[in-house]
Amino acid sequence: MDYQNGRSSHDKRKRRRTRRTACFRAVCTLICLLLVSIAAFQFVGLIRGENEKAPESSETIEYPEKYIQADSGQNDTASPAPDIINALSVEIAAANAVVVNVDTNTVLYQKNEMEKIAPASTAKMITALTVLEYCSPDDEMRVGAEIEMIDSDSSIAWLMQGDTLTVRQLLIALMLPSGNDAAYTLAVNAGKSIAANNNLTDQEAVKVFMERVNEKAKQLGVTNSNFVVPDGYDADGQFTTAYDLAIIAKACLENPVISEIVASYKSYEKWTNGREVTYNNSNELLNPNSPYYRPEVIGLKTGTSSRGGACIISAAVIDGETYICVVMGSTKESRFQDCIDILDAIEVQ
């Protein structure tokens, strides 16, 4: 009996040792697998790290990989960002500026060009481009109560409810005298057309239109802008950069309808309802009778607002090459002189 009990105890101890050995081996196996996994993860991370740059701070605005479209808004693929050579040495009053040689795709001058700013009426450029995405220049639009949506101190084209005119004529009213009333007539009519719903309220139609405005801007490669109202009047949440405006300006130059309009200092039109109107361009660089007149200038758009200051986006052809000059946050007179000083610097470079 004592022998049997001793043998039983011995067998039990042997089984316990066997179980402990099995557990120890299992734990060792798991630890080995874990170490192998960690090593593999670190190796993959090392490989990725050699091929990927660390993300920039979210507060830093970098030049976008996309810059400007190659053709009049027909191709949504934007070309690479321009080379930055800073070839110009010039002092200007404007707070924000950028100068781009369109033909060589180079930035010649920059001053706070990536800082977020109010666009003022320069936003009408993207309004015009968006309208022509959905409306033909020969389409007719009727002016309605939407012109009452403008602010009391707005620049206007003296539209009256009941006027009937073509989209092209409304674009002239938008771009030359910088009519905020024309901006809302275009936005409301285009918004209803986009939604295929003429029963939209004016506010609803503007909202639809502005959604497409921001979509259009993104298609062009604009990455640091948000447009809230079609006339560019100061509004909360609305901003752009001088750099983004250069992108939009190039698209305007490539659009045959807009480029023809913005190159004119004066325009006479007879509207569908029989009204005859003559507009002068607010861009003094195009005015032959102005001390700021420069014959090489071919556009583009002025703007003034409380938040944005006095602005002008000009374009000029010098020695066969096209230059875009964005001047923002200047004064009413200095903006034109800023452009002249930049053009002079381009000519002697």
C-alpha positions as CSV (number, residue, x, y, z in Angstrom):
1,M,0.0,0.0,0.0
2,D,2.8,2.4,0.9
3,Y,4.5,1.6,-2.4
4,Q,1.4,2.3,-4.4
5,N,0.8,5.6,-2.6
6,G,4.4,6.6,-3.3
7,R,4.2,5.7,-6.9
8,S,0.9,7.7,-7.3
9,S,2.5,10.8,-5.8
10,H,5.5,10.4,-8.0
11,D,3.2,10.2,-11.1
12,K,1.3,13.3,-10.0
13,R,4.6,15.3,-9.6
14,K,5.7,14.1,-13.0
15,R,2.5,15.2,-14.7
16,R,2.7,18.6,-13.0
17,R,6.3,19.1,-14.3
18,T,5.1,18.1,-17.7
19,R,2.3,20.7,-17.6
20,R,4.7,23.4,-16.4
21,T,7.1,22.6,-19.1
22,A,4.4,22.8,-21.8
23,C,3.2,26.1,-20.4
24,F,6.7,27.5,-20.3
25,R,7.3,26.5,-23.9
26,A,4.0,28.1,-25.0
27,V,4.8,31.3,-23.2
28,C,8.3,31.3,-24.8
29,T,6.7,30.7,-28.2
30,L,4.3,33.6,-27.8
31,I,7.1,36.0,-26.7
32,C,9.2,35.0,-29.7
33,L,6.2,35.6,-32.1
34,L,5.6,39.0,-30.4
35,L,9.3,40.0,-30.8
36,V,9.2,39.0,-34.4
37,S,6.1,41.0,-35.1
38,I,7.5,44.1,-33.4
39,A,10.7,43.8,-35.5
40,A,8.7,43.4,-38.7
41,F,6.6,46.5,-37.9
42,Q,9.6,48.6,-37.2
43,F,11.3,47.4,-40.4
44,V,8.2,48.4,-42.4
45,G,8.0,51.7,-40.7
46,L,11.6,52.3,-41.5
47,I,11.0,51.6,-45.2
48,R,8.0,53.8,-45.3
49,G,9.8,56.6,-43.5
50,E,12.4,56.6,-46.3
51,N,9.7,57.3,-48.8
52,E,7.2,59.5,-47.0
53,K,7.7,63.0,-45.6
54,A,6.3,63.8,-42.2
55,P,3.1,65.9,-42.5
56,E,3.4,69.6,-42.0
57,S,1.8,71.5,-39.2
58,S,-1.9,72.0,-39.8
59,E,-1.4,75.7,-39.2
60,T,1.1,76.0,-42.0
61,I,-0.2,76.7,-45.5
62,E,2.0,75.0,-48.1
63,Y,2.0,75.5,-51.8
64,P,-0.5,73.1,-53.3
65,E,0.7,70.3,-55.6
66,K,-1.8,71.6,-58.1
67,Y,-1.5,75.1,-59.5
68,I,-3.3,76.2,-62.6
69,Q,-5.4,74.5,-65.2
70,A,-4.1,74.0,-68.6
71,D,-7.1,75.0,-70.5
72,S,-10.2,77.2,-69.9
73,G,-11.8,75.0,-67.3
74,Q,-12.3,72.0,-69.6
75,N,-9.7,69.8,-67.9
76,D,-10.0,69.3,-64.1
77,T,-6.3,68.2,-63.9
78,A,-4.1,71.1,-62.7
79,S,-0.5,71.4,-63.7
80,P,2.4,71.4,-61.2
81,A,3.1,74.3,-58.9
82,P,5.3,77.0,-60.4
83,D,9.0,77.4,-59.8
84,I,9.8,80.2,-57.3
85,I,12.7,82.3,-58.5
86,N,11.9,85.7,-56.9
87,A,13.5,87.6,-59.8
88,L,12.0,90.9,-59.0
89,S,13.2,93.5,-56.5
90,V,10.4,96.0,-55.8
91,E,8.8,97.8,-52.9
92,I,5.0,98.0,-52.8
93,A,2.4,99.3,-50.4
94,A,0.2,96.2,-50.7
95,A,0.1,93.8,-47.8
96,N,-0.2,90.7,-50.0
97,A,1.1,90.1,-53.5
98,V,2.3,87.6,-56.0
99,V,3.6,87.9,-59.6
100,V,3.5,84.9,-61.9
101,N,4.9,84.4,-65.4
102,V,2.2,82.3,-66.9
103,D,4.2,81.1,-69.9
104,T,7.2,79.9,-67.9
105,N,5.1,78.9,-64.8
106,T,7.4,80.8,-62.4
107,V,6.7,83.0,-59.4
108,L,8.7,86.2,-59.8
109,Y,7.7,88.0,-56.6
110,Q,5.8,87.1,-53.5
111,K,4.7,89.0,-50.4
112,N,2.5,87.2,-47.8
113,E,1.0,85.4,-50.8
114,M,-0.3,82.4,-48.7
115,E,-1.9,84.5,-46.0
116,K,-5.7,84.2,-45.7
117,I,-7.3,87.5,-46.8
118,A,-10.7,88.8,-47.8
119,P,-11.2,88.7,-51.6
120,A,-13.5,91.7,-52.0
121,S,-14.7,92.0,-55.6
122,T,-11.9,89.9,-57.0
123,A,-14.2,87.0,-56.0
124,K,-16.3,87.9,-59.1
125,M,-13.7,86.2,-61.2
126,I,-14.6,82.7,-59.8
127,T,-18.3,83.7,-60.0
128,A,-17.9,84.4,-63.8
129,L,-16.1,81.2,-64.4
130,T,-18.7,79.2,-62.5
131,V,-21.6,80.8,-64.4
132,L,-20.0,79.8,-67.7
133,E,-19.8,76.2,-66.5
134,Y,-23.6,76.0,-66.6
135,C,-24.8,78.8,-68.8
136,S,-24.1,79.8,-72.4
137,P,-23.1,83.4,-73.0
138,D,-26.1,83.8,-75.2
139,D,-28.6,82.6,-72.6
140,E,-31.0,85.3,-71.5
141,M,-31.7,86.1,-67.8
142,R,-34.3,88.4,-66.3
143,V,-33.4,90.6,-63.4
144,G,-35.6,90.0,-60.4
145,A,-35.9,90.8,-56.7
146,E,-32.5,89.2,-56.1
147,I,-30.9,92.6,-56.7
148,E,-32.3,93.7,-53.3
149,M,-30.0,91.2,-51.6
150,I,-26.9,93.4,-52.1
151,D,-25.6,95.6,-49.3
152,S,-26.4,99.3,-49.3
153,D,-22.8,100.4,-50.0
154,S,-22.3,98.0,-52.9
155,S,-20.9,98.9,-56.2
156,I,-23.7,98.4,-58.8
157,A,-24.4,98.2,-62.5
158,W,-27.7,99.9,-62.1
159,L,-29.8,96.9,-63.0
160,M,-33.6,97.3,-62.6
161,Q,-36.1,94.5,-62.0
162,G,-37.6,93.4,-65.3
163,D,-34.4,94.0,-67.3
164,T,-33.7,91.2,-69.7
165,L,-30.1,90.6,-71.0
166,T,-27.8,87.9,-72.0
167,V,-25.3,86.1,-69.7
168,R,-22.5,87.8,-71.6
169,Q,-24.0,91.2,-71.0
170,L,-24.5,90.4,-67.3
171,L,-20.8,89.4,-67.1
172,I,-19.9,92.8,-68.5
173,A,-22.0,94.4,-65.8
174,L,-20.3,92.1,-63.3
175,M,-16.6,92.7,-64.3
176,L,-16.4,96.3,-65.6
177,P,-18.3,98.4,-63.1
178,S,-18.1,95.5,-60.6
179,G,-21.9,95.3,-60.2
180,N,-22.9,93.4,-57.1
181,D,-26.5,93.4,-58.5
182,A,-25.2,91.6,-61.6
183,A,-23.5,89.0,-59.3
184,Y,-26.8,88.1,-57.6
185,T,-28.8,88.0,-60.8
186,L,-26.2,85.6,-62.3
187,A,-26.0,83.5,-59.1
188,V,-29.8,83.2,-58.7
189,N,-30.5,82.3,-62.3
190,A,-27.5,79.9,-62.6
191,G,-28.4,78.3,-59.2
192,K,-31.9,77.6,-60.3
193,S,-30.6,76.2,-63.6
194,I,-28.1,73.9,-61.7
195,A,-30.8,72.6,-59.4
196,A,-33.3,72.3,-62.3
197,N,-35.8,74.0,-60.0
198,N,-37.2,77.4,-60.8
199,N,-39.2,77.3,-57.5
200,L,-36.1,77.8,-55.3
201,T,-36.1,81.0,-53.3
202,D,-33.4,83.4,-54.1
203,Q,-31.5,82.5,-51.0
204,E,-31.7,78.8,-51.9
205,A,-30.5,79.4,-55.4
206,V,-27.5,81.4,-54.2
207,K,-26.6,78.6,-51.8
208,V,-26.7,76.1,-54.7
209,F,-24.6,78.4,-56.8
210,M,-21.9,79.0,-54.1
211,E,-21.5,75.3,-53.6
212,R,-20.6,75.0,-57.3
213,V,-18.3,78.1,-57.0
214,N,-16.2,76.3,-54.4
215,E,-16.2,73.1,-56.3
216,K,-15.0,75.0,-59.4
217,A,-12.2,76.6,-57.3
218,K,-11.0,73.2,-56.1
219,Q,-11.0,71.9,-59.7
220,L,-8.7,74.7,-60.6
221,G,-6.3,73.8,-57.9
222,V,-7.4,76.4,-55.3
223,T,-6.8,75.0,-51.9
224,N,-6.9,77.8,-49.4
225,S,-10.1,79.7,-50.2
226,N,-13.7,79.6,-49.3
227,F,-16.3,81.8,-51.1
228,V,-19.6,82.6,-49.4
229,V,-21.3,85.3,-51.5
230,P,-21.2,85.8,-55.3
231,D,-20.1,89.4,-55.2
232,G,-17.2,89.0,-52.8
233,Y,-18.7,91.4,-50.3
234,D,-17.1,90.9,-46.8
235,A,-18.7,87.8,-45.1
236,D,-17.8,85.6,-42.2
237,G,-16.1,82.4,-43.3
238,Q,-15.0,83.9,-46.7
239,F,-11.3,84.0,-47.4
240,T,-8.7,83.5,-50.1
241,T,-5.0,84.1,-50.7
242,A,-3.1,86.1,-53.3
243,Y,-1.7,82.8,-54.6
244,D,-5.1,81.3,-55.1
245,L,-6.3,84.4,-56.9
246,A,-3.5,84.1,-59.3
247,I,-4.7,80.6,-60.1
248,I,-8.3,81.9,-60.7
249,A,-6.9,84.8,-62.8
250,K,-5.1,82.5,-65.1
251,A,-8.3,80.5,-65.7
252,C,-10.1,83.7,-66.5
253,L,-7.4,84.7,-69.1
254,E,-7.9,81.3,-70.8
255,N,-11.6,81.7,-71.0
256,P,-12.3,83.5,-74.3
257,V,-15.5,85.2,-73.1
258,I,-14.1,86.5,-69.8
259,S,-10.7,87.5,-71.3
260,E,-12.3,89.6,-74.0
261,I,-14.6,91.4,-71.4
262,V,-11.8,92.2,-68.9
263,A,-9.5,93.6,-71.5
264,S,-12.0,96.4,-72.4
265,Y,-12.0,99.7,-70.8
266,K,-15.4,100.7,-72.2
267,S,-18.4,98.6,-73.4
268,Y,-21.7,99.7,-75.0
269,E,-24.5,97.2,-75.1
270,K,-28.2,97.1,-76.1
271,W,-30.1,94.7,-74.0
272,T,-32.9,92.4,-75.0
273,N,-35.5,94.6,-73.4
274,G,-34.2,97.6,-75.4
275,R,-32.2,99.3,-72.7
276,E,-28.9,100.8,-73.9
277,V,-26.0,100.8,-71.4
278,T,-22.3,101.9,-71.5
279,Y,-20.0,100.8,-68.8
280,N,-16.4,101.9,-68.0
281,N,-14.0,99.5,-66.5
282,S,-12.9,100.3,-62.9
283,N,-9.4,99.2,-63.8
284,E,-7.5,102.4,-64.4
285,L,-4.6,100.6,-65.9
286,L,-6.9,100.1,-69.0
287,N,-8.0,103.8,-69.2
288,P,-6.2,105.7,-71.9
289,N,-7.0,108.9,-70.1
290,S,-5.6,107.8,-66.7
291,P,-2.1,108.5,-65.4
292,Y,-2.0,104.8,-64.5
293,Y,-2.7,103.7,-68.1
294,R,-0.4,100.9,-69.4
295,P,-1.0,99.6,-72.9
296,E,0.5,96.2,-72.2
297,V,-2.3,95.5,-69.6
298,I,-5.1,93.1,-70.7
299,G,-7.2,92.9,-67.5
300,L,-8.4,91.8,-65.0
301,K,-10.4,92.8,-61.8
302,T,-10.4,95.4,-59.1
303,G,-11.9,95.2,-55.6
304,T,-12.4,97.2,-52.5
305,S,-13.8,96.2,-49.1
306,S,-13.3,97.0,-45.4
307,R,-11.6,93.7,-44.7
308,G,-9.7,93.4,-48.0
309,G,-8.6,96.9,-48.5
310,A,-8.1,98.1,-52.1
311,C,-7.1,95.3,-54.5
312,I,-6.4,94.7,-58.1
313,I,-5.5,91.7,-60.1
314,S,-3.9,92.7,-63.4
315,A,-2.5,90.8,-66.4
316,A,0.0,92.1,-68.9
317,V,1.8,90.9,-72.0
318,I,5.5,92.0,-72.0
319,D,7.9,90.8,-74.7
320,G,5.4,88.2,-75.8
321,E,5.0,86.6,-72.3
322,T,1.9,86.9,-70.0
323,Y,2.2,88.0,-66.4
324,I,-0.4,88.0,-63.6
325,C,0.1,90.5,-60.8
326,V,-2.1,90.1,-57.7
327,V,-2.0,93.1,-55.4
328,M,-4.2,92.9,-52.2
329,G,-4.6,95.0,-49.1
330,S,-3.4,98.2,-50.7
331,T,-5.0,101.7,-50.9
332,K,-7.3,102.9,-53.7
333,E,-4.5,104.8,-55.5
334,S,-1.5,102.8,-54.4
335,R,-2.9,99.5,-55.9
336,F,-2.4,100.9,-59.4
337,Q,1.0,102.3,-58.6
338,D,2.0,99.0,-57.1
339,C,1.1,97.3,-60.4
340,I,3.1,99.9,-62.4
341,D,6.1,99.5,-60.2
342,I,5.9,95.7,-60.7
343,L,5.5,96.0,-64.4
344,D,8.5,98.3,-64.6
345,A,10.5,95.8,-62.7
346,I,9.5,93.0,-65.1
347,E,10.5,95.1,-68.1
348,V,14.1,95.7,-66.8
349,Q,14.7,92.2,-65.4
